[in-house]
């Protein structure tokens, strides 16, 4: 029985120390935050992009 208990303890310890899935979780959280920021600032981002594109277009017409 003590061998079985020791193996169970080792397996639980290894499970808590295993961090292989943490990278995936971190990437998913970063993506969720970025999507949230885009949704929140959508109008400001759209206005900025439109302003930059119109400025580029007017500068290109001068050439």
PyMOL Python script that loads the backbone (N, CA, C, O; Angstrom):
from pymol import cmd

cmd.read_pdbstr("""\
ATOM      1  N   UNK A   1       0.817  -1.199   0.000  1.00  0.00           N
ATOM      2  CA  UNK A   1       0.000   0.000   0.000  1.00  0.00           C
ATOM      3  C   UNK A   1       0.858   1.260   0.000  1.00  0.00           C
ATOM      4  O   UNK A   1       0.494   2.241  -0.647  1.00  0.00           O
ATOM      5  N   UNK A   2       1.965   1.262   0.692  1.00  0.00           N
ATOM      6  CA  UNK A   2       2.800   2.458   0.747  1.00  0.00           C
ATOM      7  C   UNK A   2       3.380   2.789  -0.626  1.00  0.00           C
ATOM      8  O   UNK A   2       3.556   3.959  -0.965  1.00  0.00           O
ATOM      9  N   UNK A   3       3.672   1.762  -1.406  1.00  0.00           N
ATOM     10  CA  UNK A   3       4.189   1.996  -2.750  1.00  0.00           C
ATOM     11  C   UNK A   3       3.115   2.669  -3.602  1.00  0.00           C
ATOM     12  O   UNK A   3       3.406   3.587  -4.369  1.00  0.00           O
ATOM     13  N   UNK A   4       1.889   2.212  -3.464  1.00  0.00           N
ATOM     14  CA  UNK A   4       0.776   2.802  -4.202  1.00  0.00           C
ATOM     15  C   UNK A   4       0.556   4.255  -3.790  1.00  0.00           C
ATOM     16  O   UNK A   4       0.351   5.117  -4.645  1.00  0.00           O
ATOM     17  N   UNK A   5       0.598   4.530  -2.500  1.00  0.00           N
ATOM     18  CA  UNK A   5       0.443   5.906  -2.002  1.00  0.00           C
ATOM     19  C   UNK A   5       1.564   6.798  -2.513  1.00  0.00           C
ATOM     20  O   UNK A   5       1.329   7.945  -2.895  1.00  0.00           O
ATOM     21  N   UNK A   6       2.771   6.274  -2.518  1.00  0.00           N
ATOM     22  CA  UNK A   6       3.912   7.046  -2.993  1.00  0.00           C
ATOM     23  C   UNK A   6       3.756   7.373  -4.482  1.00  0.00           C
ATOM     24  O   UNK A   6       4.054   8.488  -4.908  1.00  0.00           O
ATOM     25  N   UNK A   7       3.289   6.399  -5.272  1.00  0.00           N
ATOM     26  CA  UNK A   7       3.096   6.635  -6.702  1.00  0.00           C
ATOM     27  C   UNK A   7       1.995   7.665  -6.947  1.00  0.00           C
ATOM     28  O   UNK A   7       2.108   8.514  -7.831  1.00  0.00           O
ATOM     29  N   UNK A   8       0.937   7.577  -6.158  1.00  0.00           N
ATOM     30  CA  UNK A   8      -0.149   8.550  -6.290  1.00  0.00           C
ATOM     31  C   UNK A   8       0.358   9.947  -5.946  1.00  0.00           C
ATOM     32  O   UNK A   8       0.043  10.910  -6.645  1.00  0.00           O
ATOM     33  N   UNK A   9       1.139  10.064  -4.873  1.00  0.00           N
ATOM     34  CA  UNK A   9       1.710  11.355  -4.485  1.00  0.00           C
ATOM     35  C   UNK A   9       2.608  11.909  -5.592  1.00  0.00           C
ATOM     36  O   UNK A   9       2.543  13.096  -5.913  1.00  0.00           O
ATOM     37  N   UNK A  10       3.440  11.052  -6.171  1.00  0.00           N
ATOM     38  CA  UNK A  10       4.334  11.480  -7.239  1.00  0.00           C
ATOM     39  C   UNK A  10       3.546  11.942  -8.461  1.00  0.00           C
ATOM     40  O   UNK A  10       3.892  12.940  -9.092  1.00  0.00           O
ATOM     41  N   UNK A  11       2.485  11.206  -8.787  1.00  0.00           N
ATOM     42  CA  UNK A  11       1.668  11.585  -9.941  1.00  0.00           C
ATOM     43  C   UNK A  11       0.980  12.928  -9.717  1.00  0.00           C
ATOM     44  O   UNK A  11       0.911  13.751 -10.630  1.00  0.00           O
ATOM     45  N   UNK A  12       0.473  13.150  -8.514  1.00  0.00           N
ATOM     46  CA  UNK A  12      -0.169  14.429  -8.200  1.00  0.00           C
ATOM     47  C   UNK A  12       0.858  15.556  -8.252  1.00  0.00           C
ATOM     48  O   UNK A  12       0.580  16.631  -8.784  1.00  0.00           O
ATOM     49  N   UNK A  13       2.039  15.309  -7.704  1.00  0.00           N
ATOM     50  CA  UNK A  13       3.105  16.309  -7.714  1.00  0.00           C
ATOM     51  C   UNK A  13       3.518  16.639  -9.152  1.00  0.00           C
ATOM     52  O   UNK A  13       3.694  17.808  -9.496  1.00  0.00           O
ATOM     53  N   UNK A  14       3.671  15.615  -9.984  1.00  0.00           N
ATOM     54  CA  UNK A  14       4.039  15.830 -11.384  1.00  0.00           C
ATOM     55  C   UNK A  14       2.947  16.584 -12.136  1.00  0.00           C
ATOM     56  O   UNK A  14       3.239  17.416 -12.995  1.00  0.00           O
ATOM     57  N   UNK A  15       1.693  16.292 -11.811  1.00  0.00           N
ATOM     58  CA  UNK A  15       0.577  16.975 -12.460  1.00  0.00           C
ATOM     59  C   UNK A  15       0.606  18.465 -12.160  1.00  0.00           C
ATOM     60  O   UNK A  15       0.402  19.278 -13.061  1.00  0.00           O
ATOM     61  N   UNK A  16       0.856  18.838 -10.905  1.00  0.00           N
ATOM     62  CA  UNK A  16       0.878  20.249 -10.525  1.00  0.00           C
ATOM     63  C   UNK A  16       2.087  20.968 -11.103  1.00  0.00           C
ATOM     64  O   UNK A  16       2.028  22.174 -11.342  1.00  0.00           O
ATOM     65  N   UNK A  17       3.176  20.255 -11.331  1.00  0.00           N
ATOM     66  CA  UNK A  17       4.388  20.892 -11.846  1.00  0.00           C
ATOM     67  C   UNK A  17       4.430  20.939 -13.368  1.00  0.00           C
ATOM     68  O   UNK A  17       5.260  21.645 -13.941  1.00  0.00           O
ATOM     69  N   UNK A  18       3.549  20.201 -14.026  1.00  0.00           N
ATOM     70  CA  UNK A  18       3.530  20.161 -15.484  1.00  0.00           C
ATOM     71  C   UNK A  18       2.958  21.468 -16.019  1.00  0.00           C
ATOM     72  O   UNK A  18       1.835  21.843 -15.684  1.00  0.00           O
ATOM     73  N   UNK A  19       3.738  22.166 -16.859  1.00  0.00           N
ATOM     74  CA  UNK A  19       3.317  23.461 -17.377  1.00  0.00           C
ATOM     75  C   UNK A  19       3.249  23.472 -18.900  1.00  0.00           C
ATOM     76  O   UNK A  19       3.339  24.541 -19.503  1.00  0.00           O
ATOM     77  N   UNK A  20       3.094  22.326 -19.531  1.00  0.00           N
ATOM     78  CA  UNK A  20       3.070  22.270 -20.988  1.00  0.00           C
ATOM     79  C   UNK A  20       1.889  23.030 -21.577  1.00  0.00           C
ATOM     80  O   UNK A  20       2.028  23.673 -22.617  1.00  0.00           O
ATOM     81  N   UNK A  21       0.743  22.967 -20.936  1.00  0.00           N
ATOM     82  CA  UNK A  21      -0.444  23.628 -21.459  1.00  0.00           C
ATOM     83  C   UNK A  21      -0.513  25.109 -21.159  1.00  0.00           C
ATOM     84  O   UNK A  21      -1.396  25.796 -21.671  1.00  0.00           O
ATOM     85  N   UNK A  22       0.387  25.615 -20.351  1.00  0.00           N
ATOM     86  CA  UNK A  22       0.329  27.021 -19.955  1.00  0.00           C
ATOM     87  C   UNK A  22       0.569  27.961 -21.132  1.00  0.00           C
ATOM     88  O   UNK A  22      -0.032  29.033 -21.192  1.00  0.00           O
ATOM     89  N   UNK A  23       1.418  27.587 -22.047  1.00  0.00           N
ATOM     90  CA  UNK A  23       1.680  28.438 -23.201  1.00  0.00           C
ATOM     91  C   UNK A  23       0.433  28.660 -24.034  1.00  0.00           C
ATOM     92  O   UNK A  23       0.183  29.770 -24.506  1.00  0.00           O
ATOM     93  N   UNK A  24      -0.349  27.611 -24.214  1.00  0.00           N
ATOM     94  CA  UNK A  24      -1.581  27.709 -24.986  1.00  0.00           C
ATOM     95  C   UNK A  24      -2.567  28.634 -24.284  1.00  0.00           C
ATOM     96  O   UNK A  24      -3.201  29.473 -24.925  1.00  0.00           O
ATOM     97  N   UNK A  25      -2.696  28.482 -22.981  1.00  0.00           N
ATOM     98  CA  UNK A  25      -3.621  29.319 -22.212  1.00  0.00           C
ATOM     99  C   UNK A  25      -3.202  30.781 -22.301  1.00  0.00           C
ATOM    100  O   UNK A  25      -4.050  31.657 -22.466  1.00  0.00           O
ATOM    101  N   UNK A  26      -1.925  31.049 -22.195  1.00  0.00           N
ATOM    102  CA  UNK A  26      -1.436  32.426 -22.274  1.00  0.00           C
ATOM    103  C   UNK A  26      -1.731  33.040 -23.636  1.00  0.00           C
ATOM    104  O   UNK A  26      -2.152  34.194 -23.718  1.00  0.00           O
ATOM    105  N   UNK A  27      -1.513  32.284 -24.695  1.00  0.00           N
ATOM    106  CA  UNK A  27      -1.774  32.792 -26.042  1.00  0.00           C
ATOM    107  C   UNK A  27      -3.256  33.078 -26.233  1.00  0.00           C
ATOM    108  O   UNK A  27      -3.623  34.100 -26.813  1.00  0.00           O
ATOM    109  N   UNK A  28      -4.113  32.177 -25.748  1.00  0.00           N
ATOM    110  CA  UNK A  28      -5.559  32.382 -25.863  1.00  0.00           C
ATOM    111  C   UNK A  28      -5.982  33.633 -25.097  1.00  0.00           C
ATOM    112  O   UNK A  28      -6.796  34.415 -25.590  1.00  0.00           O
ATOM    113  N   UNK A  29      -5.440  33.826 -23.903  1.00  0.00           N
ATOM    114  CA  UNK A  29      -5.786  35.021 -23.125  1.00  0.00           C
ATOM    115  C   UNK A  29      -5.330  36.303 -23.822  1.00  0.00           C
ATOM    116  O   UNK A  29      -6.054  37.299 -23.819  1.00  0.00           O
ATOM    117  N   UNK A  30      -4.155  36.286 -24.408  1.00  0.00           N
ATOM    118  CA  UNK A  30      -3.664  37.460 -25.134  1.00  0.00           C
ATOM    119  C   UNK A  30      -4.569  37.764 -26.323  1.00  0.00           C
ATOM    120  O   UNK A  30      -4.894  38.925 -26.575  1.00  0.00           O
ATOM    121  N   UNK A  31      -4.977  36.731 -27.053  1.00  0.00           N
ATOM    122  CA  UNK A  31      -5.872  36.927 -28.199  1.00  0.00           C
ATOM    123  C   UNK A  31      -7.206  37.497 -27.751  1.00  0.00           C
ATOM    124  O   UNK A  31      -7.748  38.392 -28.399  1.00  0.00           O
ATOM    125  N   UNK A  32      -7.743  36.982 -26.641  1.00  0.00           N
ATOM    126  CA  UNK A  32      -9.023  37.481 -26.122  1.00  0.00           C
ATOM    127  C   UNK A  32      -8.908  38.956 -25.736  1.00  0.00           C
ATOM    128  O   UNK A  32      -9.806  39.746 -26.029  1.00  0.00           O
ATOM    129  N   UNK A  33      -7.819  39.324 -25.088  1.00  0.00           N
ATOM    130  CA  UNK A  33      -7.620  40.726 -24.699  1.00  0.00           C
ATOM    131  C   UNK A  33      -7.507  41.614 -25.937  1.00  0.00           C
ATOM    132  O   UNK A  33      -8.096  42.695 -25.977  1.00  0.00           O
ATOM    133  N   UNK A  34      -6.760  41.171 -26.940  1.00  0.00           N
ATOM    134  CA  UNK A  34      -6.617  41.965 -28.161  1.00  0.00           C
ATOM    135  C   UNK A  34      -7.951  42.142 -28.873  1.00  0.00           C
ATOM    136  O   UNK A  34      -8.260  43.236 -29.345  1.00  0.00           O
ATOM    137  N   UNK A  35      -8.740  41.084 -28.956  1.00  0.00           N
ATOM    138  CA  UNK A  35     -10.060  41.183 -29.584  1.00  0.00           C
ATOM    139  C   UNK A  35     -10.943  42.151 -28.801  1.00  0.00           C
ATOM    140  O   UNK A  35     -11.670  42.952 -29.390  1.00  0.00           O
ATOM    141  N   UNK A  36     -10.878  42.075 -27.483  1.00  0.00           N
ATOM    142  CA  UNK A  36     -11.651  42.999 -26.654  1.00  0.00           C
ATOM    143  C   UNK A  36     -11.257  44.443 -26.898  1.00  0.00           C
ATOM    144  O   UNK A  36     -12.121  45.314 -26.996  1.00  0.00           O
ATOM    145  N   UNK A  37      -9.958  44.708 -26.998  1.00  0.00           N
ATOM    146  CA  UNK A  37      -9.488  46.072 -27.260  1.00  0.00           C
ATOM    147  C   UNK A  37      -9.940  46.569 -28.629  1.00  0.00           C
ATOM    148  O   UNK A  37     -10.313  47.732 -28.782  1.00  0.00           O
ATOM    149  N   UNK A  38      -9.904  45.688 -29.618  1.00  0.00           N
ATOM    150  CA  UNK A  38     -10.359  46.076 -30.954  1.00  0.00           C
ATOM    151  C   UNK A  38     -11.844  46.409 -30.932  1.00  0.00           C
ATOM    152  O   UNK A  38     -12.273  47.375 -31.563  1.00  0.00           O
ATOM    153  N   UNK A  39     -12.628  45.619 -30.211  1.00  0.00           N
ATOM    154  CA  UNK A  39     -14.066  45.888 -30.122  1.00  0.00           C
ATOM    155  C   UNK A  39     -14.322  47.209 -29.407  1.00  0.00           C
ATOM    156  O   UNK A  39     -15.166  47.996 -29.836  1.00  0.00           O
ATOM    157  N   UNK A  40     -13.605  47.451 -28.330  1.00  0.00           N
ATOM    158  CA  UNK A  40     -13.810  48.680 -27.556  1.00  0.00           C
ATOM    159  C   UNK A  40     -13.414  49.918 -28.361  1.00  0.00           C
ATOM    160  O   UNK A  40     -14.135  50.916 -28.355  1.00  0.00           O
ATOM    161  N   UNK A  41     -12.285  49.862 -29.046  1.00  0.00           N
ATOM    162  CA  UNK A  41     -11.754  51.028 -29.750  1.00  0.00           C
ATOM    163  C   UNK A  41     -11.978  50.957 -31.260  1.00  0.00           C
ATOM    164  O   UNK A  41     -11.214  51.545 -32.025  1.00  0.00           O
ATOM    165  N   UNK A  42     -13.011  50.249 -31.692  1.00  0.00           N
ATOM    166  CA  UNK A  42     -13.260  50.047 -33.120  1.00  0.00           C
ATOM    167  C   UNK A  42     -13.428  51.365 -33.867  1.00  0.00           C
ATOM    168  O   UNK A  42     -12.838  51.547 -34.932  1.00  0.00           O
ATOM    169  N   UNK A  43     -14.213  52.272 -33.334  1.00  0.00           N
ATOM    170  CA  UNK A  43     -14.461  53.534 -34.048  1.00  0.00           C
ATOM    171  C   UNK A  43     -13.186  54.378 -34.140  1.00  0.00           C
ATOM    172  O   UNK A  43     -12.928  54.999 -35.171  1.00  0.00           O
ATOM    173  N   UNK A  44     -12.396  54.401 -33.077  1.00  0.00           N
ATOM    174  CA  UNK A  44     -11.152  55.175 -33.111  1.00  0.00           C
ATOM    175  C   UNK A  44     -10.150  54.562 -34.094  1.00  0.00           C
ATOM    176  O   UNK A  44      -9.457  55.280 -34.815  1.00  0.00           O
ATOM    177  N   UNK A  45     -10.083  53.237 -34.115  1.00  0.00           N
ATOM    178  CA  UNK A  45      -9.162  52.557 -35.035  1.00  0.00           C
ATOM    179  C   UNK A  45      -9.591  52.807 -36.476  1.00  0.00           C
ATOM    180  O   UNK A  45      -8.755  53.078 -37.338  1.00  0.00           O
ATOM    181  N   UNK A  46     -10.899  52.716 -36.737  1.00  0.00           N
ATOM    182  CA  UNK A  46     -11.410  52.953 -38.084  1.00  0.00           C
ATOM    183  C   UNK A  46     -11.122  54.384 -38.531  1.00  0.00           C
ATOM    184  O   UNK A  46     -10.707  54.607 -39.669  1.00  0.00           O
ATOM    185  N   UNK A  47     -11.338  55.347 -37.646  1.00  0.00           N
ATOM    186  CA  UNK A  47     -11.071  56.747 -37.990  1.00  0.00           C
ATOM    187  C   UNK A  47      -9.592  56.964 -38.281  1.00  0.00           C
ATOM    188  O   UNK A  47      -9.247  57.669 -39.230  1.00  0.00           O
ATOM    189  N   UNK A  48      -8.720  56.371 -37.484  1.00  0.00           N
ATOM    190  CA  UNK A  48      -7.281  56.519 -37.693  1.00  0.00           C
ATOM    191  C   UNK A  48      -6.848  55.906 -39.021  1.00  0.00           C
ATOM    192  O   UNK A  48      -6.074  56.513 -39.762  1.00  0.00           O
ATOM    193  N   UNK A  49      -7.344  54.710 -39.325  1.00  0.00           N
ATOM    194  CA  UNK A  49      -6.977  54.047 -40.579  1.00  0.00           C
ATOM    195  C   UNK A  49      -7.489  54.852 -41.769  1.00  0.00           C
ATOM    196  O   UNK A  49      -6.769  55.028 -42.751  1.00  0.00           O
ATOM    197  N   UNK A  50      -8.727  55.343 -41.690  1.00  0.00           N
ATOM    198  CA  UNK A  50      -9.265  56.153 -42.788  1.00  0.00           C
ATOM    199  C   UNK A  50      -8.448  57.423 -42.987  1.00  0.00           C
ATOM    200  O   UNK A  50      -8.181  57.820 -44.122  1.00  0.00           O
ATOM    201  N   UNK A  51      -8.053  58.056 -41.901  1.00  0.00           N
ATOM    202  CA  UNK A  51      -7.243  59.275 -41.991  1.00  0.00           C
ATOM    203  C   UNK A  51      -5.895  58.983 -42.651  1.00  0.00           C
ATOM    204  O   UNK A  51      -5.442  59.729 -43.520  1.00  0.00           O
ATOM    205  N   UNK A  52      -5.258  57.882 -42.225  1.00  0.00           N
ATOM    206  CA  UNK A  52      -3.959  57.523 -42.804  1.00  0.00           C
ATOM    207  C   UNK A  52      -4.083  57.175 -44.283  1.00  0.00           C
ATOM    208  O   UNK A  52      -3.235  57.568 -45.084  1.00  0.00           O
ATOM    209  N   UNK A  53      -5.128  56.443 -44.650  1.00  0.00           N
ATOM    210  CA  UNK A  53      -5.305  56.063 -46.052  1.00  0.00           C
ATOM    211  C   UNK A  53      -5.603  57.280 -46.929  1.00  0.00           C
ATOM    212  O   UNK A  53      -5.104  57.368 -48.051  1.00  0.00           O
ATOM    213  N   UNK A  54      -6.405  58.210 -46.431  1.00  0.00           N
ATOM    214  CA  UNK A  54      -6.691  59.406 -47.232  1.00  0.00           C
ATOM    215  C   UNK A  54      -5.436  60.267 -47.379  1.00  0.00           C
ATOM    216  O   UNK A  54      -5.210  60.864 -48.432  1.00  0.00           O
ATOM    217  N   UNK A  55      -4.630  60.328 -46.336  1.00  0.00           N
ATOM    218  CA  UNK A  55      -3.378  61.086 -46.415  1.00  0.00           C
ATOM    219  C   UNK A  55      -2.425  60.435 -47.417  1.00  0.00           C
ATOM    220  O   UNK A  55      -1.775  61.129 -48.199  1.00  0.00           O
ATOM    221  N   UNK A  56      -2.343  59.108 -47.392  1.00  0.00           N
ATOM    222  CA  UNK A  56      -1.492  58.397 -48.349  1.00  0.00           C
ATOM    223  C   UNK A  56      -1.989  58.615 -49.770  1.00  0.00           C
ATOM    224  O   UNK A  56      -1.194  58.804 -50.691  1.00  0.00           O
ATOM    225  N   UNK A  57      -3.294  58.589 -49.945  1.00  0.00           N
ATOM    226  CA  UNK A  57      -3.872  58.783 -51.274  1.00  0.00           C
ATOM    227  C   UNK A  57      -3.585  60.187 -51.797  1.00  0.00           C
ATOM    228  O   UNK A  57      -3.228  60.356 -52.963  1.00  0.00           O
ATOM    229  N   UNK A  58      -3.739  61.185 -50.947  1.00  0.00           N
ATOM    230  CA  UNK A  58      -3.469  62.561 -51.390  1.00  0.00           C
ATOM    231  C   UNK A  58      -1.988  62.764 -51.692  1.00  0.00           C
ATOM    232  O   UNK A  58      -1.643  63.492 -52.623  1.00  0.00           O
ATOM    233  N   UNK A  59      -1.124  62.139 -50.928  1.00  0.00           N
ATOM    234  CA  UNK A  59       0.320  62.243 -51.187  1.00  0.00           C
ATOM    235  C   UNK A  59       0.689  61.516 -52.480  1.00  0.00           C
ATOM    236  O   UNK A  59       1.567  61.960 -53.220  1.00  0.00           O
ATOM    237  N   UNK A  60       0.012  60.393 -52.747  1.00  0.00           N
ATOM    238  CA  UNK A  60       0.296  59.644 -53.975  1.00  0.00           C
ATOM    239  C   UNK A  60      -0.168  60.427 -55.198  1.00  0.00           C
ATOM    240  O   UNK A  60       0.459  60.354 -56.254  1.00  0.00           O
ATOM    241  N   UNK A  61      -1.262  61.175 -55.063  1.00  0.00           N
ATOM    242  CA  UNK A  61      -1.760  61.969 -56.192  1.00  0.00           C
ATOM    243  C   UNK A  61      -0.822  63.120 -56.527  1.00  0.00           C
ATOM    244  O   UNK A  61      -0.817  63.590 -57.665  1.00  0.00           O
ATOM    245  N   UNK A  62      -0.037  63.582 -55.580  1.00  0.00           N
ATOM    246  CA  UNK A  62       0.906  64.676 -55.825  1.00  0.00           C
ATOM    247  C   UNK A  62       2.087  64.243 -56.684  1.00  0.00           C
ATOM    248  O   UNK A  62       2.742  65.070 -57.318  1.00  0.00           O
ATOM    249  N   UNK A  63       2.350  62.955 -56.699  1.00  0.00           N
ATOM    250  CA  UNK A  63       3.525  62.446 -57.420  1.00  0.00           C
ATOM    251  C   UNK A  63       3.271  62.377 -58.904  1.00  0.00           C
ATOM    252  O   UNK A  63       4.152  61.973 -59.663  1.00  0.00           O
TER     253      UNK A  63
END
""", "prot")
cmd.dss("prot")
cmd.show_as("cartoon", "prot")
cmd.util.cbc("prot")
cmd.orient("prot")
